[in-house]
């Protein structure tokens, strides 16, 4: 009986350790996917340049027809992206597709896609 309890105890410990790594901790993985320059597909299709460049240090720059805007960004659990600029925050949700070369972004709690970003090849 004592061996049985020891086996159950060890099994429980292994399960707890194993499942503790199964949390939805993809924010750090997704954060690395954002790094780089992205362009808005719809703008590119009509000949406009609208770029987002996300940096590892948490800053970003947008470029839209000669106008630069900068701010900071943060990826949170649940596929949430916050953009901070000019004392305002945009709370967004995102989905990667096309082997992480496309991001569909929408406002939080909205079913409509606000913009689709395509990763710029380096």
N, C-alpha and C positions, 0 to 999 in steps of 0.2 A: 504494500500500500504506500509505503514511504517513497519507493522508486517511482510509482505512478504520479504522486504529487510533485516530485522533482521534475519529471518529464513534462507535466502540465505547466509548472512554473516556468521552466526554460522556454517552452513553446510560447507561452503568453508574452514573455519578455521579447522573444524574437519577433512576434507579431507586432507588438507595440513599436519596436524599433523600425521594423520594416514599413509599417503603415505611416509612421511619422514622416517619412520621406515622400509620401504620396499626396501631400497637400497640394492645393492648386497654387504652387509657388512658381508660376511661370513669368512673373513680372520681371525678374532679373534676366531671364532668357529673352523675353520680348524686348526689353530695353536695349539689348545688344543688337537686335534686328533693326531698330529704328536708326541707329547711327549711320549717317551718310546723307546724301542729297536726294531728294524726291521731287518730282514735278507733278502738278495737277493735270491729269489726262485731258479733261475737258478744255482747259485753257490752252494746252499744247495743240489740240485739234483745230482751234481757231486762230492759231499763230501767236498766241500770247505766251510770255514766260512768267510762270508763277512757280517758284521753287521754295522748298522747305529744306533747310540743312540742320540736322540734329547732331550735336556734339556729345562726346562721352562725359564731359563735365556738367551736363545738364542744361546747357544753353542751346538756343536755336536762333536761326536767322531765317526770315522769309524775304524773298525778293519778288516783287510784282511790278513789272514795267518801270524799272528804275527807282522804285521806292523800297528801301530796306526797313524791316522791322525786326527787333530782337527781343528776346525774352528767355524764360527758362521753361523746362518741361519735366514731367515726371510720369512714369508708368506705375499704375497701382494694380492690385489684385482685381480680378474680374474683368480684365481687358479694358481698363479705364486709363485714359490719357488726359492729363491736365496741362494746359498751356497757360503760362503766366506772362502777361505783357501789359505795359501801361496801366498798372494797378488794377487789372482785371484778370479773371480766370475763365478759361473756356473748359468746361467739363465735357469730355468726349469719350466715346467708346470706339473700339477699333477691331478689325478682323484682318489678319494676314491671309493672303492667298497667292497663287501662282508661284509656288516655291519661295515665299516670303519676299517677292519682288513687287507686290501690290498690297496696298493697305486701303481698305474701305473704312472711312471715318464718318461717324454720325454724332449728333448731340446725344448726351446721356438721356435715356428714357424716350428716345425717338426711334421709330422703325424705319425712317428714311435715311438713306446715305447722303451725307452732306457733300463729301468729296472723295474722289478716288486718287490716291497717290501712286505713282509708278517710280520704282527705284532707278536712279540714273546710273548707268553703267560707268565704271571708272576706267 
